[in-house]
Each structure stands twice: as structure tokens, then as C-alpha cells.
Amino acid sequence: MHICFIIAMEAEAASLIEKFSLDEVTHFASGLPMWAWSGLQGADQISVVVNGKDADYNLDLIGTQAATLSTHLAINHFKPDMIISAGTAGAFQSKGANIGDVYLSYPHVVFHDRRVDIPGWDKMGVGRFPVYDVREMALTLKLKTGVVTTGNSLDMPETDEATIRAIGGEIKEMEAAAVAWVASLHKVPMFCVKSVTDLVDSAHPTHEQFLSNLRLAVESLTEVCLKVVGYILVHKP
Ligand code: SAH
């Protein structure tokens, strides 16, 4: 089978690419910022697609537009059997999260900042994209599970916090729901692996926590992604 990771930032992807000894795919998205790496693990294939850099700022393209494009390109190019949105995220210390904890998404991925207060449109804004059933995997690998919520900002204004709490969101990040939407259009099973860089309900500013905890969170992200691939390849869906 073919498992494809969609990752926003180079720093989140680099050690995974190295651990799987993946090769860069030439002609993946010529003219576009996205990059891909791929390689065989026995009879199976692992790929990593990274959003790439903004041409004006030379910074990683984070957020939902880039994630949408990456996922569509990845599915067109690789025709994967499974998509994994992997990366860093914020979480709630009030719900027991710690820096470096890794969560699997379950039972769905939602948007927390698409407010349209009209019946029907309100539900479509939130999304509620179902994800691959990771419950057995989470038990076996001793990982937490939770609702992953996506928006296009790193901060958490009160209105977003109220939405996240009402939805029961445990993990806050900027790409997963976009990846889930594209995967659902193509009917490719999808779930998330998210490592906590920051506690969104702590007194410390999120961006400071993000920078000081990035290395630790990426180490645990990489370790868990390797275990997740091992698990999926043994228990093929
Ligand atoms: N400011 C960082 C880069 C952006 S952080 C830097 O200087 O390097 C935002 C990225 O991390 C996004 O890809 C998002 O998915 C994830 N992320 C981590 N913590 C987050 C949080 N609390 N809220 C939203 N996104 C978060």
C-alpha cells in the first residue's frame, strides 16, 4: 500500500524524510512551491509532501490554502491508499495535554473559524470530516485521540476558543480540515498525527512556546509517525 504524509513545515518533515530514507521526487509540482519525497519500504511505498516556501517571504507556507493544494497534488501524483496530516499543534492543559504529547485524530476533524450564522451554512462551516478509525492503533501505540480543529491563525481569540470548546476540540492547528476535505473528495482514507508544541490555555504566548518546543515536538512526532506506519503496514486496512 501507499501511505502519504502531508506536512506544512520543512522542520516538521525533515527527520521523517531522513528516517524513511526517502528520495526527492523530481517534477512533482513544477512551478509550484510544493515538494515531495518518496521511497519503498519493502513492497509498500511511503511519501511525504511538504507545502514549500512562500516566494516573497521565504517562510513555510502554513494554513489551509497550501494544505488544500498539497493534498490535491499528492493524491493526483501518488494515488495513495492513506493520507496522514502530520505536524505540530496546540492543545489544552485543562484537558490534560502536555508539550510533546502526540494525538491521533478521532472521531472527526473540523474548522473552528468559519462562522456563518445561517442554518445549514453554520454546519457546513464547521465541516466535521470523519477520519479513519484509529482507536485500535491508539490503544496499541498508547496515544491520545481527540477532535482536531483547524483555523488560519496561530492565536486563539475568544470567539474561536468558544467554538473549539463547544465542538469538544482537543487539538488546534492550521491544516488538518483542509487535508481531510480534499481526501474526502477523492475518497482516500485520512487521519492526523499531531504533536503538541504549545498549550493554548497557558499564560505563555503561543508563538514563544512554539519556538522553544518545536524541536522536542518534532522528535516525538517523527517517532510516532514511524510507529504509525509500522502499525498500518501490519494491520492493512
Ligand atoms: N511561527 C512559527 C510558524 C507558524 S506556527 C515559526 O516561527 O516557525 C503554525 C504552524 O504550527 C501551523 O502549521 C500549525 O498547523 C501548527 N501549530 C502549532 N501550534 C498551533 C496553535 N496553537 N494554533 C494553530 N496552529 C498551530
Residues whose N, C-alpha, C, O or C-beta is under 5 A from the ligand:
A	BS01	SAH	A8 I62 G63 T88 A89 G90 S153 L154 K172 E173 M174 E175 T197 D198 T206
